[in-house]
Amino acid sequence: MNGLEKILRNKYWWLWLTAAFIIIIYLVSLTHFRLDLTKEKRFSLSNSTKNVLRNLDDEVKIDVYLTGELSAGFRKLSNASEELLSEFKEYGKTNIQYQFFRPGEGLSDSLRYHVYDSLVQYGVQPFNNQVSAKEGEETTERLIFPAAMMMYKGKQVAVDLMSGKSGMDEETTLNYSEALLEFKFADAIDKLTRKEVPVVAYAVGNGEPLNPTVKDLFETMSNNYRFGMFDLKNGILDADTVKTLLVVKPSLPFSDLDKLKIDQYVMHGGNVIWFVDKLYAEMDSLLRTQSAEFIAFDKNLNLEDLLFRYGVRINADLLQDLKNAKQPLVVGQMGDQPQIQRVPFPYYPLLNSPGTHPIAKNIDDVLSIFPGSIDTVKAPGIKKTILLASDTNSRVLSTPALVSLQSVKTEDDLSLFNRSYVPVAVLLEGNFTSLYANRLTSDLRDSLAVMSNKPFAPAAVKPGKQIVVSDGDLVTNPISQSQGPMSMGMLQLENYRFANKEFLLNAIDYMVSPSGILETRGKDFTLRLLDKQKISEQKTFWQIINIGLPILIVLIFGSIYQWRRKKAFSA
């Protein structure tokens, strides 16, 4: 008779079994492991996230507001957030503290709405969620906040848990949001806890806008980085100090000295993001003309040779696409009031990523306004990645390009939209070669020597990065007569904000952040959604399987155990 049979014959066998069960549970509680069986490792933390969590030097407190009575989709997002934060705590230990609660719960209506207003000021947006207590009952609408607030050493930042693209239904949006939770939480922790805030400079001196059209850009940069203006005419760029230079919609030509300063900044490891309009094309010019059309002309910025050396060429053309935003236009009069209608406008293409780079992957459409096209050219040692491109029904109008409100009039015009994925934003990475390697004049050499303590570098001293965007308005914002400056990525009378700001922040993070958190945005994921028709047709069958099968299995094993026990005692 073996040991197990002796225990089972003992009248206190159940005490031994209970004790063994308690010991096993205790031993298991001392260890933690998680198996991610998804093909894309969707539920595994990236190494960059783990490093950020392990290196925390103080407590990060996280208040998550997504809780309470929620619809199934939001409840799933809430559970996913809790599981992720539990995983964060495994690596951050006591430096990660989190709680879930409904903001304003238990307060009077006036105080609760005051709390809501405070959250909105921090960027936490409410959402009307329709919830039914039981199937078939009338739904009730509840105001929820799918967001979190993170606090660290007196600083705090809001995290919007919702992500998605225009046109997605709620179920797809929530699954999409779940896939990006790691990036959003990890990115917020990284920004809160970083020891040194990178310096980002805004180039001036060549007609760059300084009016309210860049108000949102300036506020966004100031809230995330050490941000300031840099006058190319009166200073010299230091790559050790300025981590990224923004060149936004210049309108005046660059001199050779201006270009030399940027060139040497790049040679010493500086990063540049260019938002450049090759042609002059503005909506105001179109609306002011009686014929509702004008010729777009070259700005002659004198940047062609510099950008060509780095690996791209901005073409002298205008890009149109049938996937576009709508421009509000006056289509008639009713009495003394103009009748305004939002009309599809092919000069406003909606851009998206044709590839998998984390800067642009998984973001919503990006609004562009009179963009041009970009060609990549041969540049030894430079890796080129297309970040944003048009959709599958595009065309290019070469200079002299006629801009007209009625640019698409017939079906024959539609047949001309036969190009796909025309590049508008290109990332360049590697060891750049100086435009002035073999052509530096004595005057330029003397000017450089006077202003800089660094010797002229004919080739890159260390690798750098550049992003070239053939649209200067991609990061500007419209001005509404009633609302004033709006957000970038918005149009008047269009109650939707496209992903321009997300693209800008991702681009700069990629340039300046050493943590590599942005790479978590590049995770591949598959939305494994249930077939709603099959759910409806097979609901009863699967309910019986899920409820009845476990009970049947227990009864079978219980019967077998009793049979063996009786057989053992009757022997």
N, C-alpha and C positions, 0 to 999 in steps of 0.2 A: 504494500500500500504506500503510495507516494505521499509527499507532504501536503499537496493540494487536497487529496481525498481525506486525509486526517483532519484538516481544517474544516472541510465541509461536513464531516461526521460529528464534529464538536457542536454542542448545543448553542455555543456562543459564536458560531461561525460568522454571523452577520456583524458582530462587533469587530472581528478581525478584518472583514471586508471593508467596513466603514473606515477603520483606522488606515488601512492601506490606501483607500481612495483619498483620504484627507492628506496623507503624506505626498501622494503623487501630485495633487493639486498644488500643494505648497512648493514642491520642487519646480513645477512648471512655472509658477508665478515668479520665481527668481530669474527666469530667463525670458527673453523676448525675441521672437523671430517672426518674419513676415515673408510669405511666398508670393511673388508676383508672377502669375501664370499668363499674363497678357503678352502677346507677341511683341508689342511696342514698349513693354516695361513702363506702362502708364503710371503704375502705383509705386514706382521705386524712385527715391530721392536721388538727384544728381549729385556728383561729387562736389560741385561748387556750392550747392545748398548745404551739404553736410559740413563743409569747411567754415562757412559763415556761422552756422549754429555752434560748432565746437569752439569757435574763437570769441564767443560772446564774453564780455567782461562785466556785465551787469544785467539786471532783470529787464526783459522785454515783456510788457503786459499787453495782452490782446483781448479786447472786448468784441465779441461777435454778436451782431444784432439779429441774425437770421435764426429765429427760434419761435416756439409757440405753435399755434394752429396754422399749418401751412398746407398747401396743395402737395400732391405726391412728388411733383418735380422739384419744388423748393425744399421739401423735406429731405429728398435725396441729396441735394446740394448742401444742406445743413449737415447731414451725416458725413458726407465726404470731407467737409471742412473740419469737423471734429476728429475724424480719423487722421487727416493730414497733420493737424496740430498735435495730436498724440504722438505721431511719428517724429515731429519736430522736437518734442519734449525728450524723446529718447536720446537725441544728440545734444540738445541744448541744456538738458538736465533742469536744475532749479532756475536757470536764467530764462526759461520759457514758462510763462504763466498765462493761462487763458480761461475765459468764462463765456457762457452764452446767456444772454438775457434780452428781453424786449425793452427798448428805450422808452422811458416815461411810464412804465407799468406801475400801477398803484398811485399815480399822481392825478390831481384834478385835471380837467380838460385844458384849462388855461396854462398850467405848468407843463403839461404833456406837449402841447403845441409849441411852447417855448423851447422845449428840448428838441423837438423836430426841427425848428428853425435853426437852432445852433448846429445840428448835424448837417443840414443843407449848406450852411456857411462853410463847413469843412469839406464839402464835396460829396457828402453821403446822400445819395438820391433815393427817395421813397419809391415804392412800387405797389400798385394795386393788385392784390392777389385774390382770386376768386376761390373760395373754399366751401366745400359741402361737408357737413358733419357725417352724413351717411349717403350711400348711393341712392340716387333718385330724389333726394331732398333738394329743396331750393338752395342755390348757392348764395353765400354772403361774401361781400367784398371787404377785405381787410387791408389796412395800410401796413406794409412790411418794409424793412430796410435790409436788403441783401448786401450787407457791407460789414466791415470791421474797422475798429479804431486801434492803432498800435501806439504804445507809449514807451519811451526810453529816455531816462535822464532829463525829464522835463520837456522833451520834444514829443510830438505826436503827428501821426499821418493817417489819413483815411485810406482804406482799401476797398475798392468796388469789386464785389465778387462776381458781378455779371459781365459776361463777354459774349460776343456774337457778331454776326454779319447781317446786313440788311436783307430782308426776305426770309430769314430763318423763322420757323415756328417756335413756340415756347419750349417744347420738349427738346428740340435740337439745340436751341440756345443754351438750355441748362446743362446738357451734356457737354457742350463746347466749353461752358464756363467751368465745369468740373475739371476738365483737362488742363486748364490754365491756372488752377488754384496754387500749385506749387510756385510758379513764377511770381504770381502777385504777392503772396505772403513773403517769399524769400527776398524778392526785390525790395519790398518795403523795409524789411529788417536790415538789409544791406545798406540802404540809403540812410536809415536812422542811426546806424552804428558806425558808419565810416569815420575814420579819424581825420581824414583830409578831404575837403570838398574840392573837386576839380575846378579849374578856371576855364571858362568858355568866353571867348571874345567875339564881339560883333563888329565887323570891319566897316569903317566909314571913310569917306573921302572921295568916293567915286559915284556919288548920287544914290547911295542906298537910302531907303525910306526911314525917316525918323518921326513920322506922324502917327496918328492913332491906328493906322493900318497894321502896325507891328506891336500894338499894345499887348495883345495876348501872348505874342512871342516873348516879349520882354518879361512879362509876369511869369510865364512858364519857366523861363530860364532862371530868373531870380529866385524862384521857389525851390529849385533843384540843384543849382550850381552857383559858384562864385562867378557872377556875370557882369560884364562891362563892355564899353565901346572901345575900339582901338582905331586910331587914326593912322591909316597907312602913309599919309603924306608926312607925318611928323614923328614917327616912331619906328622902332625895329622890333620884330617879333622874336620872342625867346621861347623855343620849344620846351625848355625845362619848366617854364612857368605856365604858359598858355597851352592847354592840352588840346583844344580844338578851336579853330577859327571858323566863324560863320560868314559867308559872303552871300548876302541876300539881295536880289533884284537890283544890281547896280545899273545905273543909267548913263554914266559918263565913262569915257575910255580910260583904260589902265595904262599908265606910262611904263616904260621899261624898268624904271626904278621901283615902281609899285610891284611889278611882277617879280623882280629880282628878290624883293623882301619876302614875298610869299614863297618863292622857289627855294630860297635858302632855309626858310622855316621848315619846309617839307623835307629838305635834305638832312636836317638835324632831328628828324623824327616827329615833326609837327603834323597834326591832322587837320584837314580842311573839308568842310561841307559847302558845296556850291549850289545855290539856287539861282539860276541864271536864265533870263529871257533873252534869247538871241535876237528875236524880232520885237518891234514895238507893236503890241496889240492890246488895247484896253477897251473894256465894255463902255466906258464913258465916251470914248471917241466914236464908237458905233452909234450910240443913242443920240449924240449931238448932231450927226450928219442928217440932212434931209432925205438923202437917198437910202439911209439905213445900211450903208456899206462903206468900206474904206480899204486902202491898200496897206497891209502890214509891211513895215520896212525894217531894215537891219539897223541895230543900235550901234554897230561898229565899236564894240567894247574892247577890241584888241586883245582878246583872250584865246583866240584860236590856236596859236602856236604853243602856248603854255599847256593847255589841256590836251592838245594832240600829242605832245611829248609824254604826258602822263598816261595816255592810252585811250582817250575818247575824243569824239568830235560831236559838238552840238550843231545840228544841221539848220540851215536857214529855211525852215518850213513850219507849218502849223499842223498839228495832229488833230484829227477828228475821229469820233467813235460813236456808234449807234447805242452803246451803253454809256449814258451820260446823265448829268444832272439837269434840272429844269431851271430856266432863267425866267424870273417874273417880268412880263412885258405888258405894256398897255395895248389892248386889242380893240378898244372902242371907247365910246362915251355913253353914259346914261345920265341925262341931265347935265349937271355940272361936275359929276363924279367920273373920273377915269375908271374903266373896267380893266382890271389887271388879271392876267391869266399866266399860270406857270407852264412854260412851253419847253419841251425837250430841246436842248441846245448842244449840238455835236462838238462845239469848241470847248465844252466842259467835260472831257472824258473822265470816267470813274476808273481809277487804276487799281491793280492788284498785283500780287506777287506771282510770277510764273515759276518760281523755284521754291527752295526749302530753307533759305537763309533766315535765321531767327529775327533779323531786323524787321522783315516784312511778312513772315509766315504767320498765319492765323490771325491777321488783323483784318478789319473791315475795309471796305472800299475807301480809297484816298481820292479826294476831290482835286482835280487839276483845272486850271483856267488858262486857256490859250497856250498849252504846252507845245514844244517842238519834239522832234525825234532825236535820238542819240545813236551814233554808230561807235562801236569799239574798234580801235586800230592797234596795230602791232606796237608793243612796248615790252622789250625784254625784261623778264623778272617780275612782271606785274600780273597778278591774278585779277580777273574781271568777273564780277557777279552782277547779273541784272536783278535789281531789287523790285522795281515797279515797271509795269508795262500796260499797254492798252489791252482791250479784250479781243475777241475774234472777228469783229466787224469794224475794221479801221481803214482810214485812208490818210494820206499825207498831201497837203497843199504846198507845193514848192513856191519859193519867192519868184516874182512878186505875188504874194498871196492875197487874194481878194476876200476880205471878211464881210460876210453878209448875214443879215437875220434870216434870209431865206436861202441858205446854202444848199439845202436838200429840197428840190422842188418836184422831181419826177421819180418814177421807179428806175429809170436809167441812172439817176444819181445814186440811188441805193446800191446798184450793182457795182459801183466804184469802190465800195467799202469792202475790199477784198484782201486786206492785210490783217495779220494776227500778231498779237504780242509785240507791238512796237515799243522798244525800250524808252523809258523816260527818266529812270533813276538807275545809276550804275555805281557799284562799289569797286574801288581800286585798292589793292593791297600789295605791298612788297617793297623792294628797294628801288626807289625812283631815280631817274637820271636827270640832272639839271639841264634846263633849256639853254643855259648860258655856259655849258661845259667847254665849248670851243668858240664862243663868240662874245666873251666878256670884254667890253671896251675898257680903255684906261679910265674914262670918266666914271663908268659904273663901278669899277674896281676901287677907285679913290673914294667915291661916295659910300660904298659899303664898308671900307676900312675905317672911315670917320665915325660911322654910326654903330658899328658892331665890333665886339672884341673877339669874334670867332672868325677863323680863316674861311675863305671861299671854299665850298665843297662842290666839286664837279659831279659827285654821285652821293647817294644817301649814306650817311654815317650810320644810321639805324633804320629799320623798316618803319614805314608809315602807312596811313590809311587816308583815303579820300572818297567822298561820295559826290557825284556830279548829277544834278537834277536839272532838267531842261524846262523848268517852270519856276519863275520867281515868286508867283502867288501861292505856291503850295503851303507856305508858312505865314502868309499875311492873313488879315481878317477883314471882313466887310464892315462898313459903317452904316448903321441903321439910323434913320432920322428920328425914330421913336425910342430906340434902345441904346443908341450910341455904338461903340465898338463891340462887335460880337466875337465869338470864338473862331479860331482858325478851323477850316473845314466846314463852315456853315455858309448858307446863302440866305438872303432876305426872303421871308415868307416860306422858307423851307425848314420845317420844324424837325430838323435832323442834323446831327453833327457827325460828319465823316471822320475817318481815322487819321487825319493829318497830324494831329498833336501826338498820337501814339507813335506814328512813324518817326517824327522828329525826335522824341525822347528815346526811342529804341536806337536810333542812329547814333545819337550822342553817347548813350550808355555803351554802345559797342566800341566807340572811339576811346572812351576815358576810363571805363570800369575794369579794374584788374581781377575782379572776383569771378567773372565768367557767368554770372547769374543769368544773363540774357540767353544763354544757350538752352536754358530750360524751356524757353518759348518754342524751340525747334523740335520738341518731341513730336513724333508721329503718333496719332491716335485714331482709333476707329470707333465710330458711334454705333454701338451694338444695340439698336433699338428693336423693341418687340413689334411684331406684325399685329397692328390693331384689329384687323379683320379676323385673324386667327384667334386672337384673345377673346373676341366676342363670340365666335363660333364654338370654341373649345373650352370656355370658361368653366363649365360644370365638370367636365372630365378632369381637368387639372386640379380643381378643388378636391374632388374625390381622391385623386392620386396623392396630393399633398397632405390631406387629413387622414384618409383611410389607410394608406399604405404603411405609414409608421406604426399605427395601432396594430395592423395585421402582423407586421414583423415582430413586434413585442409579444403578441399572443403566441406566435409560432415558437419563438425562442423560449418563452415561458413554459409552453407545453413540453418541448423537448427536455428542458431542465427538469421538470417534474417527473417526466417519464424515466429519465436516467436516475433520478434520486430514488424513486420507488423501486426501480430495478436493483439498485445498489443495496438498499436496505432489506429487500426480499431475498437476496442471495444468501 
